[in-house]
Amino acid sequence: MRKTFCLTLTFLMLIGAVPLLGACHTTAGFGEDVSNGGQAITHDANKAMP
């Protein structure tokens, strides 16, 4: 009984992890967007300095 429960729980955890693995590309794109935003802020700040 306990072995079946552990196998079922493991299987459900693996199924739950699949969408997270597919989101890696989206997360990388978000990181690039944040980086580009930071660079734009830095550029504007440097341009505004006397």
LUMKE-311335 format. One line per field, with one value per atom (N, C-alpha, C, O): residue number from 0; residue in one letter; atom name; x, y, z. Coordinates in steps of 0.05 Angstrom, whole numbers, plus 32768, in hexadecimal, padded with zeros to 4 digits. Example, Ala and Ser with C-alpha at 12.3 -4.5 7.8 and 13.67 -1.06 7.14 Angstrom:
<sites>
nr	0	0	0	0	1	1	1	1
rest	A	A	A	A	S	S	S	S
atom	N	CA	C	O	N	CA	C	O
X	8108	80F6	8108	811D	8101	8111	8102	810C
Y	7F8E	7FA6	7FBE	7FBE	7FD3	7FEB	8001	8017
Z	809C	809C	809C	80A9	808E	808F	809D	80A1
</sites>
This chain:
<sites>
nr	0	0	0	0	1	1	1	1	2	2	2	2	3	3	3	3	4	4	4	4	5	5	5	5	6	6	6	6	7	7	7	7	8	8	8	8	9	9	9	9	10	10	10	10	11	11	11	11	12	12	12	12	13	13	13	13	14	14	14	14	15	15	15	15	16	16	16	16	17	17	17	17	18	18	18	18	19	19	19	19	20	20	20	20	21	21	21	21	22	22	22	22	23	23	23	23	24	24	24	24	25	25	25	25	26	26	26	26	27	27	27	27	28	28	28	28	29	29	29	29	30	30	30	30	31	31	31	31	32	32	32	32	33	33	33	33	34	34	34	34	35	35	35	35	36	36	36	36	37	37	37	37	38	38	38	38	39	39	39	39	40	40	40	40	41	41	41	41	42	42	42	42	43	43	43	43	44	44	44	44	45	45	45	45	46	46	46	46	47	47	47	47	48	48	48	48	49	49	49	49
rest	M	M	M	M	R	R	R	R	K	K	K	K	T	T	T	T	F	F	F	F	C	C	C	C	L	L	L	L	T	T	T	T	L	L	L	L	T	T	T	T	F	F	F	F	L	L	L	L	M	M	M	M	L	L	L	L	I	I	I	I	G	G	G	G	A	A	A	A	V	V	V	V	P	P	P	P	L	L	L	L	L	L	L	L	G	G	G	G	A	A	A	A	C	C	C	C	H	H	H	H	T	T	T	T	T	T	T	T	A	A	A	A	G	G	G	G	F	F	F	F	G	G	G	G	E	E	E	E	D	D	D	D	V	V	V	V	S	S	S	S	N	N	N	N	G	G	G	G	G	G	G	G	Q	Q	Q	Q	A	A	A	A	I	I	I	I	T	T	T	T	H	H	H	H	D	D	D	D	A	A	A	A	N	N	N	N	K	K	K	K	A	A	A	A	M	M	M	M	P	P	P	P
atom	N	CA	C	O	N	CA	C	O	N	CA	C	O	N	CA	C	O	N	CA	C	O	N	CA	C	O	N	CA	C	O	N	CA	C	O	N	CA	C	O	N	CA	C	O	N	CA	C	O	N	CA	C	O	N	CA	C	O	N	CA	C	O	N	CA	C	O	N	CA	C	O	N	CA	C	O	N	CA	C	O	N	CA	C	O	N	CA	C	O	N	CA	C	O	N	CA	C	O	N	CA	C	O	N	CA	C	O	N	CA	C	O	N	CA	C	O	N	CA	C	O	N	CA	C	O	N	CA	C	O	N	CA	C	O	N	CA	C	O	N	CA	C	O	N	CA	C	O	N	CA	C	O	N	CA	C	O	N	CA	C	O	N	CA	C	O	N	CA	C	O	N	CA	C	O	N	CA	C	O	N	CA	C	O	N	CA	C	O	N	CA	C	O	N	CA	C	O	N	CA	C	O	N	CA	C	O	N	CA	C	O	N	CA	C	O	N	CA	C	O	N	CA	C	O
X	8011	8000	8011	800C	8026	8037	8047	804C	8050	805F	804E	8058	8035	8023	801E	801D	801C	8018	8030	802D	8048	8061	8064	806C	805D	805F	804B	8051	8033	801E	8026	8023	8031	803A	8050	8051	8063	807A	8070	8079	805D	8052	8044	8047	8034	8026	8039	8035	804F	8063	8071	8076	8077	8083	8070	8079	8057	8043	8041	803E	8042	8040	8059	8057	806F	8088	808A	8099	807A	807C	8076	8085	8060	805C	8072	8078	807F	8095	80AC	80BA	80B1	80C8	80C2	80D4	80A9	80A2	80A3	80A5	80A2	80A2	80BF	80C2	80D3	80EE	80F3	8101	80E9	80EE	80E0	80EC	80C8	80BA	80C9	80CB	80D4	80E3	80FC	8103	8109	8121	811A	8129	8104	80FB	80F4	80FB	80E8	80E2	80FB	80FD	8110	8129	8136	8142	8134	8140	8131	813D	8116	8107	810E	8111	8111	8119	8135	813A	8147	8162	8162	8170	8152	8150	8145	814D	8131	8126	813A	813C	814A	815F	8174	817E	817B	818E	8183	8192	816A	815D	815D	8163	8158	8158	8174	8178	8188	81A4	81AC	81BA	81A4	81AB	819F	81AD	8186	8179	8185	8188	818C	8198	81B4	81BB	81C3	81DE	81DB	81EB	81C6	81C2	81B9	81BF	81AB	81A1	81B6	81B3	81CD	81E2	81F1	81F6	81F7	8206	8222	8231
Y	7FE8	8000	8019	802C	801A	8031	8035	804B	801F	8020	802C	803C	8024	802E	804C	805B	8054	8071	8081	8096	8077	8085	8087	809C	8071	8072	8085	8094	8086	8098	80B5	80C6	80BA	80D5	80DE	80F5	80CD	80D3	80D9	80EC	80C9	80CD	80E8	80F6	80EF	8108	8120	8134	811D	8132	8136	814D	8120	8122	812F	8140	8128	8135	8152	8163	8159	8175	8186	819E	8179	8187	818D	819E	817F	8183	819F	81AA	81AC	81C8	81DB	81EE	81D5	81E6	81E4	81F8	81CC	81C9	81D7	81E1	81D8	81E5	8203	8211	820E	822A	8236	824E	8225	822F	8243	8257	823E	8251	826C	8281	826B	8283	8293	82AB	8284	8291	829E	82B4	8291	829D	82B6	82CA	82B6	82CE	82E5	82FC	82DE	82F3	82FF	8317	82EE	82F8	830B	831F	8305	8316	8331	8346	8330	8349	835B	8373	834E	835E	8369	8380	835A	8364	837B	838F	8379	838F	83A8	83BF	83A4	83BB	83C8	83E1	83B8	83C3	83D2	83E7	83C8	83D6	83F1	8404	83F1	840A	841F	8437	8416	8429	8433	844B	8421	842A	843D	8451	8438	844A	8465	847A	8466	8480	848F	84A7	8480	848C	8498	84AE	848A	8494	84AC	84BE	84AC	84C3	84DC	84F2	84D8	84EF	84FA	8511	84EC	84F6	850D	850C	8522	8539	8532	8543
Z	8000	8000	8000	7FF1	8011	8012	7FF9	7FF0	7FED	7FD4	7FBE	7FAE	7FBC	7FA8	7FAC	7F99	7FC5	7FCB	7FC2	7FB6	7FC8	7FC1	7FA3	7F98	7F94	7F77	7F6B	7F59	7F76	7F6D	7F72	7F60	7F89	7F90	7F7E	7F75	7F79	7F67	7F4B	7F3E	7F42	7F27	7F25	7F11	7F39	7F39	7F3A	7F2D	7F49	7F4A	7F2F	7F27	7F21	7F07	7EF3	7EE2	7EF4	7EE2	7EE9	7ED6	7F02	7F0A	7F01	7EFE	7EFE	7EF7	7ED9	7ED1	7EC8	7EAB	7EA3	7E93	7EAD	7EA5	7EAD	7EA0	7EC4	7ECD	7EBA	7EB5	7EB0	7E9D	7E83	7E76	7E7A	7E62	7E64	7E50	7E7D	7E81	7E82	7E84	7E7F	7E80	7E6A	7E6F	7E53	7E3D	7E42	7E3D	7E4E	7E55	7E6A	7E69	7E7E	7E93	7E88	7E91	7E76	7E6A	7E5B	7E5C	7E4C	7E3E	7E51	7E4B	7E68	7E7C	7E87	7E8B	7E8C	7E96	7E82	7E8A	7E68	7E54	7E53	7E50	7E56	7E57	7E6E	7E6C	7E86	7E9D	7E9A	7EA1	7E8E	7E89	7E76	7E7A	7E61	7E4D	7E5B	7E55	7E6C	7E7A	7E8C	7E8E	7E9A	7EAB	7E9B	7EA4	7E84	7E73	7E69	7E68	7E63	7E5A	7E70	7E6C	7E89	7EA0	7EA4	7EA9	7EA3	7EA7	7E91	7E97	7E79	7E62	7E67	7E64	7E6E	7E73	7E8B	7E8B	7EA0	7EB7	7EB0	7EB8	7EA0	7E98	7E86	7E87	7E75	7E63	7E72	7E6A	7E89	7E98	7EAB	7EB5	7EAF	7EC1	7EB3	7E9B	7EC2	7EB5	7EAF	7EA5
</sites>
